[in-house]
Amino acid sequence: MSFAVVIVLVVILLLIVVTVVKSVVVIPQAYAAVVERLGRYRGTLSPGLNFLVPFVDRVREQIDLREQVVPFPPQPVITKDNLTVSIDTVVYLQVTNPKDAVYEIANRIAAVEQLTTTTLRNVVGGMSLEDTLTSRDFINGQLSEVLDEATGRWGIRVGRVELKAIDPPPSIQDSMEKQMRADREKRATILTAEGQRESAIKTAEGQKQASILSAEGAKQAAILTAEAERQSRILRAQGERAARYLQAQGQAKAIEKVFAAIKAGRPTPELLAYQYLQTLPQMAQGDANKVWIVPSDFSKALEGFTKMLGAPGDDGVFRYEPTREHVPTSRPEEDDESVSGWFDTSTDPHIAALVRAAEEVARREVPGPGVGMTQSLGPPVLPALSGQPGAAPHVPAPQESPAEPPQPADPAQQAASTRPPEDRETAPERPPDAGSAEPSRS
């Protein structure tokens, strides 16, 4: 009796415990539970302690309300240009309505996967491979929009869809690598050509500047050479003019001296005839002279010439009388002041300074090609000509008196030395005469 009571009490206690357990449900945070009563939806339990009717209510499913990351395996997709690519996707979704997530769709994860695959093929099918590789954001936006609209009635919200990888076939990858390599080589070639072009332009500009500078230097050198040649010709012409003037003055002085000496010597007609006869062979030496006629009355002509120009002496012989006039001897620059500067043989000080400056520039050491840019030698110095603005005044050097032309020998003595012996014996001795003295030199 007592054993049976104990068994009954134990059974009643177990029933009480089971009833209590069945009536109390604890739901974790971020979860929700769908409760059915006798197979029909009764409600959704929130997180915390909840009570149920034992043996009548039951929890159908606990739903995770957190955002879930669901990766899908690679899916083969054909692009617009008939190339098959493999695309991996990742979907971020969250259950917003547990009742719809349980009763509206049987397998919500599989449904989202299939919907993602079909939508991806639809979007990528209208794009080329290049657009597919460069339009990830566009594809993600299209997938998110379509999935969120389709899964809204399932109690699911699709937060975002990401393309994890887009893998074209190996042959396409090889072609793309070759294309990228060709593009890089093309850009490298273009950059090299641009560099060579810039280098050629800079080189041409440098050569242009060098040619301009060379032309300027040649121009200045030509100007300096022309100016120097002009100065040289002017100075040479002035020297030749002074020399000719001096030569003319010398010849004039010599003629005056010879004429005065002839008059002072009082030559006889025989001496003049003898000198004339000595001059005839020299006159006949020309190639054009063929025939010479000597008149028979030549001595009579000389005798008449002597009587007309001469005066009879004590011995009855006609002789030339020297002039009693004083023949002044002076220098050419004293005769004419306008030609005084012709005989200045000193160097112009301004030209000498220019020559010294040019010699100093020529002696400067030119730096080597590695030293750097050559220092500027300054602007070219053009020689200033006399009479031009800025030219140094021409200061004539002290003038030297021209050398006295050599005094010609006495014609009478020359004639006496050239006479035959018989004439020397019979020639009368010339008496001394005060008027026959040579005029004093100035």
C-alpha positions as CSV (number, residue, x, y, z in Angstrom):
1,M,0.0,0.0,0.0
2,S,2.7,2.4,0.9
3,F,4.8,1.5,-2.2
4,A,1.9,2.3,-4.5
5,V,1.4,5.6,-2.8
6,V,5.0,6.5,-3.3
7,I,4.8,5.7,-7.0
8,V,1.8,7.8,-7.5
9,L,3.4,10.7,-5.7
10,V,6.5,10.4,-7.9
11,V,4.4,10.4,-11.0
12,I,2.4,13.4,-9.9
13,L,5.7,15.2,-9.1
14,L,7.1,14.4,-12.5
15,L,4.0,15.7,-14.1
16,I,4.2,18.9,-12.2
17,V,7.9,19.4,-13.2
18,V,7.1,18.7,-16.9
19,T,4.2,21.1,-16.8
20,V,6.3,23.8,-15.3
21,V,9.1,23.2,-17.9
22,K,6.6,23.3,-20.7
23,S,5.0,26.4,-19.5
24,V,8.1,28.5,-19.2
25,V,10.3,29.6,-22.2
26,V,13.4,31.9,-22.1
27,I,14.1,33.7,-25.4
28,P,17.7,35.1,-25.9
29,Q,18.4,38.6,-26.9
30,A,18.2,39.3,-30.7
31,Y,16.1,36.2,-31.2
32,A,12.4,35.8,-31.7
33,A,10.2,32.6,-31.4
34,V,7.1,31.7,-33.3
35,V,4.5,30.0,-31.1
36,E,1.8,27.7,-32.4
37,R,-1.3,26.5,-30.4
38,L,-2.6,23.3,-31.5
39,G,-0.8,23.7,-34.9
40,R,-1.9,27.3,-35.5
41,Y,0.1,30.5,-35.2
42,R,-0.6,32.1,-31.9
43,G,2.1,34.7,-31.6
44,T,5.8,35.7,-31.6
45,L,7.7,35.6,-28.3
46,S,10.1,38.4,-27.6
47,P,13.4,38.0,-25.8
48,G,13.1,37.2,-22.1
49,L,10.9,35.0,-19.9
50,N,7.7,33.8,-21.6
51,F,4.9,31.4,-20.4
52,L,3.1,28.9,-22.5
53,V,0.2,26.6,-22.0
54,P,1.7,23.2,-21.4
55,F,0.9,20.5,-24.0
56,V,-1.1,23.1,-26.0
57,D,1.4,25.7,-27.1
58,R,4.7,25.0,-28.8
59,V,7.6,27.0,-30.2
60,R,7.8,26.5,-34.0
61,E,11.2,28.1,-34.6
62,Q,13.5,30.5,-33.1
63,I,14.6,33.2,-35.6
64,D,17.9,35.1,-35.5
65,L,17.2,38.8,-35.9
66,R,20.8,39.8,-36.5
67,E,22.2,40.7,-39.9
68,Q,23.6,37.6,-41.5
69,V,26.5,37.3,-44.0
70,V,25.7,34.6,-46.5
71,P,28.4,33.7,-49.1
72,F,27.4,32.0,-52.3
73,P,29.6,29.7,-54.4
74,P,30.9,30.9,-57.8
75,Q,28.3,31.1,-60.4
76,P,29.1,30.9,-64.2
77,V,27.7,33.9,-66.0
78,I,27.8,34.6,-69.8
79,T,28.5,38.2,-70.7
80,K,27.2,40.2,-73.7
81,D,30.3,39.3,-75.8
82,N,29.7,35.5,-75.2
83,L,32.5,35.1,-72.6
84,T,31.9,33.0,-69.5
85,V,33.0,34.4,-66.2
86,S,32.8,33.0,-62.7
87,I,31.4,35.4,-60.1
88,D,31.4,35.0,-56.3
89,T,28.8,37.0,-54.4
90,V,28.2,37.8,-50.8
91,V,24.7,38.8,-49.5
92,Y,24.0,40.7,-46.3
93,L,20.5,40.0,-45.1
94,Q,18.4,40.4,-41.9
95,V,15.0,38.9,-40.8
96,T,12.6,41.7,-40.0
97,N,9.4,39.7,-39.7
98,P,9.7,36.2,-38.1
99,K,6.2,35.2,-38.9
100,D,6.7,35.9,-42.7
101,A,10.2,34.3,-42.6
102,V,8.6,31.1,-41.2
103,Y,5.3,30.9,-43.1
104,E,6.0,32.8,-46.4
105,I,9.1,30.9,-47.6
106,A,10.2,27.4,-46.9
107,N,14.0,27.9,-47.2
108,R,14.8,31.6,-47.2
109,I,18.6,31.2,-47.6
110,A,18.2,28.9,-50.7
111,A,15.6,31.3,-52.1
112,V,17.9,34.3,-51.7
113,E,20.8,32.4,-53.4
114,Q,18.8,31.4,-56.4
115,L,17.3,34.9,-56.7
116,T,20.8,36.4,-56.5
117,T,22.1,34.0,-59.2
118,T,19.3,34.7,-61.7
119,T,19.4,38.5,-61.1
120,L,23.2,38.4,-61.5
121,R,23.0,36.6,-64.8
122,N,20.3,39.0,-66.0
123,V,22.4,42.1,-65.2
124,V,25.8,40.8,-66.4
125,G,24.2,39.3,-69.6
126,G,23.6,42.8,-70.9
127,M,27.2,43.9,-70.3
128,S,30.5,43.2,-72.0
129,L,33.5,41.7,-70.1
130,E,35.2,45.0,-69.8
131,D,32.1,46.7,-68.5
132,T,31.6,43.9,-66.1
133,L,35.1,44.2,-64.7
134,T,34.8,48.0,-64.3
135,S,31.1,48.3,-63.1
136,R,31.0,46.5,-59.8
137,D,29.1,49.3,-58.1
138,F,26.5,49.3,-60.8
139,I,26.0,45.5,-60.5
140,N,25.8,45.7,-56.7
141,G,23.2,48.4,-56.9
142,Q,21.1,46.4,-59.3
143,L,21.3,43.2,-57.3
144,S,20.4,45.0,-54.0
145,E,17.4,46.7,-55.5
146,V,16.0,43.5,-57.1
147,L,16.6,41.3,-54.0
148,D,15.3,43.8,-51.5
149,E,12.1,44.1,-53.5
150,A,11.6,40.4,-53.9
151,T,12.5,39.4,-50.3
152,G,10.3,42.0,-48.7
153,R,7.3,39.8,-48.5
154,W,9.4,37.0,-47.0
155,G,10.1,39.2,-44.0
156,I,13.8,39.6,-45.0
157,R,15.7,42.8,-45.8
158,V,18.7,42.6,-48.1
159,G,21.2,45.2,-46.9
160,R,23.8,44.9,-49.6
161,V,25.2,42.6,-52.2
162,E,28.9,42.4,-53.0
163,L,30.8,40.8,-55.9
164,K,33.7,39.0,-54.2
165,A,35.5,37.9,-57.3
166,I,35.1,38.0,-61.1
167,D,37.3,35.4,-62.8
168,P,37.4,35.3,-66.6
169,P,38.6,32.1,-68.3
170,P,42.4,31.5,-68.4
171,S,42.7,32.3,-72.1
172,I,40.9,35.6,-71.5
173,Q,43.2,36.3,-68.6
174,D,46.2,35.6,-70.8
175,S,44.8,37.9,-73.6
176,M,44.1,40.6,-71.0
177,E,47.6,40.4,-69.7
178,K,49.0,40.7,-73.2
179,Q,46.7,43.6,-73.8
180,M,47.8,45.3,-70.6
181,R,51.4,44.6,-71.4
182,A,50.9,46.1,-74.9
183,D,49.2,49.2,-73.4
184,R,52.0,49.7,-71.0
185,E,54.6,49.3,-73.8
186,K,52.5,51.8,-75.9
187,R,52.5,54.3,-73.1
188,A,56.2,53.8,-72.5
189,T,56.9,54.3,-76.2
190,I,54.7,57.4,-76.2
191,L,56.5,58.8,-73.2
192,T,59.9,58.0,-74.8
193,A,58.8,59.7,-78.0
194,E,57.6,62.7,-76.0
195,G,60.9,62.8,-74.2
196,Q,62.8,62.6,-77.5
197,R,60.6,65.3,-79.0
198,E,61.2,67.6,-76.1
199,S,64.9,66.8,-76.2
200,A,65.0,67.6,-80.0
201,I,63.1,70.8,-79.4
202,K,65.5,71.9,-76.7
203,T,68.5,70.9,-78.8
204,A,67.1,72.8,-81.8
205,E,66.5,75.9,-79.6
206,G,70.0,75.6,-78.2
207,Q,71.4,75.3,-81.8
208,K,69.3,78.3,-82.8
209,Q,70.6,80.4,-80.0
210,A,74.1,79.2,-80.7
211,S,73.7,80.1,-84.4
212,I,72.3,83.5,-83.5
213,L,75.2,84.1,-81.2
214,S,77.7,82.9,-83.8
215,A,76.1,85.1,-86.4
216,E,76.2,88.1,-84.0
217,G,79.9,87.3,-83.3
218,A,80.6,87.0,-87.0
219,K,78.8,90.2,-87.7
220,Q,80.8,92.0,-85.0
221,A,84.0,90.5,-86.3
222,A,83.2,91.6,-89.8
223,I,82.3,95.1,-88.6
224,L,85.6,95.3,-86.7
225,T,87.5,93.9,-89.6
226,A,85.9,96.4,-92.0
227,E,86.6,99.2,-89.6
228,A,90.2,98.1,-89.2
229,E,90.6,97.8,-92.9
230,R,89.0,101.2,-93.4
231,Q,91.4,102.7,-90.9
232,S,94.3,100.9,-92.4
233,R,93.4,102.1,-95.9
234,I,92.9,105.7,-94.6
235,L,96.2,105.7,-92.8
236,R,98.0,104.0,-95.8
237,A,96.4,106.6,-98.2
238,Q,97.5,109.4,-95.9
239,G,101.0,108.0,-95.8
240,E,101.1,107.6,-99.5
241,R,99.8,111.1,-100.0
242,A,102.4,112.5,-97.7
243,A,105.1,110.4,-99.4
244,R,104.1,111.6,-102.8
245,Y,104.0,115.2,-101.6
246,L,107.5,114.8,-100.1
247,Q,108.7,113.1,-103.3
248,A,107.3,116.0,-105.3
249,Q,108.9,118.5,-103.0
250,G,112.2,116.6,-103.1
251,Q,112.1,116.5,-106.9
252,A,111.2,120.2,-107.0
253,K,114.1,121.0,-104.7
254,A,116.5,118.8,-106.6
255,I,115.5,120.5,-109.9
256,E,116.0,123.9,-108.3
257,K,119.4,122.9,-107.0
258,V,120.5,121.4,-110.3
259,F,119.3,124.4,-112.2
260,A,121.1,126.7,-109.7
261,A,124.2,124.7,-110.0
262,I,124.1,124.7,-113.8
263,K,123.7,128.5,-113.8
264,A,126.5,128.8,-111.2
265,G,128.8,126.6,-113.4
266,R,128.4,128.8,-116.5
267,P,128.8,125.9,-119.0
268,T,130.2,126.6,-122.5
269,P,128.5,125.6,-125.7
270,E,131.0,122.8,-126.2
271,L,130.1,121.3,-122.8
272,L,126.4,121.5,-123.7
273,A,127.0,119.9,-127.1
274,Y,129.1,117.1,-125.5
275,Q,126.4,116.4,-122.9
276,Y,123.8,116.4,-125.6
277,L,125.8,113.9,-127.6
278,Q,126.2,111.7,-124.6
279,T,122.4,111.7,-124.1
280,L,121.6,110.7,-127.6
281,P,122.5,106.9,-127.1
282,Q,120.2,106.8,-124.1
283,M,117.4,108.3,-126.1
284,A,117.9,105.8,-128.9
285,Q,117.6,102.7,-126.5
286,G,113.8,102.5,-126.8
287,D,112.3,99.7,-128.9
288,A,110.1,102.2,-130.9
289,N,113.1,104.4,-131.9
290,K,114.3,103.2,-135.3
291,V,116.0,106.2,-137.1
292,W,117.7,109.3,-135.6
293,I,118.7,112.4,-137.6
294,V,121.3,114.7,-136.2
295,P,121.2,118.2,-137.9
296,S,124.5,119.5,-139.2
297,D,124.0,123.0,-137.9
298,F,123.4,121.7,-134.3
299,S,126.5,123.5,-133.0
300,K,125.4,126.8,-134.5
301,A,122.0,126.4,-132.8
302,L,123.8,125.8,-129.5
303,E,125.9,128.9,-130.1
304,G,122.9,131.0,-130.8
305,F,121.2,129.6,-127.7
306,T,124.3,130.4,-125.6
307,K,124.5,134.0,-127.0
308,M,120.9,134.5,-126.2
309,L,120.9,133.2,-122.6
310,G,124.6,133.7,-121.7
311,A,127.0,136.6,-121.3
312,P,130.5,137.0,-122.8
313,G,133.4,136.5,-120.4
314,D,136.9,138.1,-120.4
315,D,138.0,135.5,-122.8
316,G,135.2,136.2,-125.2
317,V,133.3,132.9,-124.5
318,F,129.6,133.1,-123.7
319,R,128.7,131.5,-120.4
320,Y,125.5,131.2,-118.3
321,E,125.2,133.6,-115.5
322,P,123.8,132.1,-112.2
323,T,120.7,133.8,-110.7
324,R,121.3,136.2,-108.0
325,E,118.0,135.4,-106.4
326,H,118.0,133.6,-103.0
327,V,116.2,130.3,-103.3
328,P,114.6,129.5,-99.9
329,T,114.7,126.0,-98.7
330,S,111.8,125.1,-96.4
331,R,109.9,122.1,-95.3
332,P,106.6,121.2,-97.0
333,E,104.5,121.6,-93.9
334,E,105.9,125.1,-93.5
335,D,104.8,126.0,-97.0
336,D,101.2,124.8,-96.6
337,E,99.5,124.5,-93.2
338,S,96.7,122.3,-94.6
339,V,99.2,119.5,-95.3
340,S,100.9,119.7,-91.9
341,G,99.0,116.6,-90.6
342,W,100.1,114.5,-93.6
343,F,103.6,114.0,-92.2
344,D,102.5,112.8,-88.8
345,T,103.7,109.2,-88.5
346,S,102.8,108.7,-84.9
347,T,100.1,106.2,-83.9
348,D,96.7,107.4,-82.9
349,P,96.3,106.9,-79.1
350,H,92.7,105.8,-79.4
351,I,93.7,103.1,-82.0
352,A,96.6,102.0,-79.8
353,A,94.2,101.6,-76.8
354,L,91.8,99.5,-78.9
355,V,94.7,97.3,-80.1
356,R,95.8,96.7,-76.5
357,A,92.3,95.8,-75.4
358,A,91.9,93.3,-78.3
359,E,95.3,91.7,-77.3
360,E,94.2,91.4,-73.7
361,V,90.9,89.7,-74.8
362,A,92.9,87.3,-77.1
363,R,95.2,86.3,-74.2
364,R,92.4,85.3,-71.9
365,E,92.2,81.7,-71.0
366,V,89.1,79.9,-72.3
367,P,87.6,77.5,-69.8
368,G,87.1,73.8,-70.8
369,P,83.7,72.4,-71.8
370,G,83.1,70.9,-68.3
371,V,83.7,74.1,-66.4
372,G,80.3,75.7,-67.3
373,M,79.2,78.5,-69.3
374,T,81.9,80.8,-70.7
375,Q,82.0,84.2,-69.1
376,S,80.9,87.0,-71.3
377,L,83.7,89.0,-72.7
378,G,81.5,92.1,-72.8
379,P,80.1,93.9,-75.8
380,P,82.4,94.3,-78.8
381,V,84.3,97.5,-78.9
382,L,84.0,99.2,-82.2
383,P,86.9,101.5,-83.1
384,A,85.8,105.1,-83.2
385,L,86.9,106.9,-86.3
386,S,88.3,110.4,-86.2
387,G,85.6,112.8,-86.7
388,Q,82.8,110.5,-85.5
389,P,80.9,111.1,-82.2
390,G,82.7,109.6,-79.3
391,A,86.0,109.3,-81.1
392,A,89.2,110.4,-79.4
393,P,90.6,113.6,-80.9
394,H,93.5,113.1,-83.2
395,V,96.6,114.6,-81.7
396,P,99.4,114.8,-84.3
397,A,102.8,113.8,-83.1
398,P,105.7,116.2,-83.2
399,Q,106.7,116.7,-86.8
400,E,110.2,116.1,-88.0
401,S,111.8,118.2,-90.7
402,P,112.2,116.2,-93.9
403,A,115.6,115.2,-94.8
404,E,117.4,117.6,-97.1
405,P,117.7,116.1,-100.5
406,P,121.2,115.3,-101.6
407,Q,123.0,118.2,-103.3
408,P,123.7,117.3,-106.9
409,A,127.3,117.5,-108.0
410,D,128.5,120.4,-110.0
411,P,127.7,119.8,-113.7
412,A,130.9,121.6,-114.7
413,Q,133.0,119.3,-112.7
414,Q,131.1,116.2,-114.1
415,A,131.7,117.6,-117.6
416,A,135.4,118.2,-116.9
417,S,135.8,114.7,-115.7
418,T,134.2,113.3,-118.8
419,R,136.1,115.5,-121.3
420,P,138.7,114.0,-123.6
421,P,142.4,114.7,-122.7
422,E,142.8,117.1,-125.6
423,D,139.9,119.2,-124.4
424,R,141.2,119.2,-120.9
425,E,144.5,120.7,-122.0
426,T,143.0,123.5,-124.2
427,A,140.1,124.3,-121.9
428,P,140.5,127.8,-120.4
429,E,140.7,128.0,-116.7
430,R,137.6,129.6,-115.2
431,P,138.4,132.7,-113.2
432,P,137.0,132.9,-109.7
433,D,133.8,134.9,-109.5
434,A,132.0,135.9,-106.4
435,G,128.7,135.5,-108.2
436,S,129.3,131.9,-108.9
437,A,129.3,130.9,-105.3
438,E,126.5,128.5,-104.3
439,P,123.6,130.1,-102.5
440,S,123.5,129.5,-98.8
441,R,121.0,127.0,-97.5
442,S,118.3,128.1,-95.3
